[in-house]
């Protein structure tokens, strides 16, 4: 864990590089590192810094030879040259760790008490230096009306990347991280300002590719289970790449044929649903 007060930009850059390097080197389908799942959670800076402004949590497969050693080695790698505070929780079933039985009811219900917007992007490798600086600059100047402003960098790859892209609708099969950008706030009067902040943040991270994660050497589109209608809005997606290519790439024509067969009248639809083939 780190406080923003203890993580100047140079240290932040080191942490982000270490974290990306580990995942680039440990996400092949047969890598021993796939027994570990982790999330790097970067929270927007508040008026009062917290010891857990930036934190990494990791869980290892308890059936492995030495899950604790794997976690320790991972923490050593990502914190090298950065420092930080380390806490270890004794081995327990994953659901017990994430949802302890004595947790208070309100915290377990999560964000239903607030308002929320989320965006996402796949990463084939770590952010560029310019993207890392953009993340730092936006999170350290997050507006006070936001209850939480966060970037989550979640372990990806492993056996997911052992499947050919054309086999399922999910086409991203060589990524090593999934990035999620989230904002929550409490007052409906802050809707416009809160949404604008997150949209500008996301646009600036992907400034070089038209404001969205266009598939290239670093990015590989977005994740449909975090649907984001901004990807279909030319004000926020100036890349010229349509929303469906960001989600489905070359699989979209096939999905349109399936849609035509099973729902030719487009009865089941929403803002980002598959359109029937002509």
Order of alpha helices (4+ residues) and beta strands (2+ residues): alpha-beta-beta-alpha-alpha-alpha-beta-alpha-beta-beta-alpha-alpha-alpha
